[in-house]
Amino acid sequence: MRYIILFLLFAFSFSTAIAQSKQIQHYSFEVAPQITTVKVDVVGNYVEVTNWPGNLLMVEIKAELNGASDDILNHLFKEGRYAVEADAKEDNSIFVYTKVKERNPLKTKKGGSIIERVHYRVFIPDSFTKVNNNLWTREVEAEVPAPSEEKGN
């Protein structure tokens, strides 16, 4: 019985010794009133694009590494491995994309594997309607010119 308890304690201590790091970061981008289209090209293990009641475009990034420390994950975020950008285009659209499209597999110093999971949640203002998962549009009301005051004779 003593050996079973020792084995279970050893097995438990080994399973908790494997490093697992998780970090969540948010990026937000302003959506100008004249913007009519949002184009999304975000690459990750899981990508969700949805509406929200805010007036900003927000991207939540959740990265998890199994077999690596928090310091390594912090370094990867700082180096831009998971970064997103948003570029306003002349055609009244915003293009939201991940800066790194293909991520090389991560390895430990000894050549072991590091399991990487990256989840993106893209929140688009609820004034936009989904065309498909990568394209959202909205109608922009045309500005009505102020009535001019003409003086009669």
C-alpha positions as CSV (number, residue, x, y, z in Angstrom):
1,M,0.0,0.0,0.0
2,R,2.9,2.4,0.8
3,Y,4.3,1.8,-2.7
4,I,1.0,2.7,-4.3
5,I,0.8,5.9,-2.4
6,L,4.4,6.8,-3.2
7,F,3.7,6.0,-6.9
8,L,0.6,8.2,-6.9
9,L,2.5,11.1,-5.3
10,F,5.3,10.8,-7.8
11,A,2.9,10.6,-10.7
12,F,1.0,13.7,-9.5
13,S,4.2,15.7,-8.9
14,F,5.4,14.8,-12.4
15,S,2.1,15.9,-14.1
16,T,2.2,19.3,-12.3
17,A,5.8,19.8,-13.3
18,I,4.9,20.1,-17.0
19,A,4.7,23.8,-17.7
20,Q,1.5,25.2,-19.1
21,S,1.2,28.9,-19.9
22,K,-1.9,30.9,-20.9
23,Q,-2.3,34.6,-21.7
24,I,-5.1,36.7,-23.0
25,Q,-4.5,40.0,-24.8
26,H,-6.9,42.5,-26.4
27,Y,-6.5,44.8,-29.4
28,S,-9.0,47.4,-30.2
29,F,-9.4,49.5,-33.3
30,E,-11.6,52.5,-34.0
31,V,-14.3,52.2,-36.7
32,A,-14.9,55.5,-38.5
33,P,-18.5,56.4,-39.3
34,Q,-17.9,56.1,-43.1
35,I,-16.6,52.5,-42.9
36,T,-19.0,50.2,-44.6
37,T,-17.1,46.9,-44.7
38,V,-14.9,44.8,-42.4
39,K,-12.8,42.1,-43.9
40,V,-11.3,39.6,-41.6
41,D,-8.2,37.4,-42.3
42,V,-7.3,36.0,-38.9
43,V,-5.4,32.7,-38.7
44,G,-5.5,30.5,-35.5
45,N,-6.5,27.2,-34.1
46,Y,-9.9,28.6,-33.4
47,V,-11.4,31.9,-34.8
48,E,-14.7,33.3,-33.8
49,V,-16.2,36.4,-35.4
50,T,-19.3,37.9,-33.8
51,N,-21.2,41.1,-33.2
52,W,-21.1,43.1,-30.0
53,P,-22.7,46.3,-28.8
54,G,-19.5,48.3,-28.8
55,N,-18.5,50.9,-31.4
56,L,-14.9,49.6,-31.6
57,L,-13.6,46.6,-33.4
58,M,-11.9,44.4,-30.8
59,V,-9.8,41.3,-31.1
60,E,-9.2,39.0,-28.1
61,I,-6.2,36.6,-28.4
62,K,-5.9,33.7,-26.0
63,A,-2.6,31.8,-26.5
64,E,-1.8,28.6,-24.5
65,L,1.5,26.7,-24.5
66,N,2.0,23.3,-23.0
67,G,5.6,22.6,-22.3
68,A,6.8,26.2,-22.0
69,S,7.1,28.8,-19.4
70,D,5.2,32.1,-19.0
71,D,8.4,33.9,-20.0
72,I,8.5,32.2,-23.4
73,L,4.8,33.0,-24.0
74,N,5.5,36.7,-23.0
75,H,8.4,36.8,-25.4
76,L,6.2,35.4,-28.3
77,F,3.6,38.0,-27.7
78,K,6.2,40.8,-27.6
79,E,7.8,39.5,-30.8
80,G,4.4,39.8,-32.5
81,R,3.7,36.1,-33.1
82,Y,0.0,36.5,-32.3
83,A,-0.4,40.2,-33.2
84,V,-3.3,41.6,-35.3
85,E,-3.4,44.7,-37.4
86,A,-6.3,46.7,-38.8
87,D,-5.8,48.8,-41.9
88,A,-8.3,51.3,-43.2
89,K,-8.6,51.2,-47.0
90,E,-9.7,53.9,-49.4
91,D,-12.8,52.0,-50.3
92,N,-14.3,52.6,-46.9
93,S,-13.3,49.2,-45.5
94,I,-11.2,48.0,-42.7
95,F,-9.0,44.9,-43.2
96,V,-8.2,43.0,-39.9
97,Y,-5.5,40.4,-40.1
98,T,-2.9,38.4,-38.2
99,K,0.6,39.6,-38.9
100,V,2.0,36.1,-38.9
101,K,0.1,33.7,-41.2
102,E,2.2,30.6,-40.7
103,R,3.8,29.8,-37.4
104,N,6.6,27.4,-37.3
105,P,6.2,24.6,-34.6
106,L,7.8,25.5,-31.3
107,K,10.4,23.2,-29.8
108,T,12.2,23.0,-26.5
109,K,16.0,23.4,-26.1
110,K,16.2,19.6,-26.0
111,G,14.1,19.2,-29.2
112,G,10.8,18.3,-27.5
113,S,7.5,19.6,-28.7
114,I,5.6,22.5,-27.3
115,I,1.9,22.3,-27.9
116,E,0.5,25.7,-29.0
117,R,-3.2,26.7,-29.1
118,V,-4.2,30.1,-30.3
119,H,-7.8,31.3,-30.1
120,Y,-9.0,34.6,-31.7
121,R,-12.3,36.2,-31.0
122,V,-13.1,39.2,-33.3
123,F,-15.9,41.5,-32.1
124,I,-17.4,43.7,-34.7
125,P,-19.8,46.5,-33.9
126,D,-23.5,45.4,-34.1
127,S,-24.2,48.0,-36.8
128,F,-22.5,45.5,-39.2
129,T,-24.2,42.4,-40.7
130,K,-22.5,39.2,-41.5
131,V,-22.1,38.3,-45.2
132,N,-19.8,35.4,-44.4
133,N,-17.3,34.7,-41.6
134,N,-14.7,36.9,-43.3
135,L,-16.9,39.8,-44.5
136,W,-19.2,42.1,-42.6
137,T,-21.1,45.1,-44.1
138,R,-23.3,48.0,-43.0
139,E,-25.3,50.7,-44.6
140,V,-24.1,54.2,-43.9
141,E,-26.7,56.9,-44.0
142,A,-25.9,59.6,-46.6
143,E,-25.4,63.0,-45.1
144,V,-28.4,65.3,-45.8
145,P,-27.1,68.7,-46.6
146,A,-28.3,71.5,-44.4
147,P,-31.1,73.5,-46.1
148,S,-29.7,76.7,-47.5
149,E,-31.4,79.9,-46.5
150,E,-32.3,81.9,-49.5
151,K,-33.5,85.4,-49.0
152,G,-36.4,86.4,-51.1
153,N,-36.7,89.7,-53.0
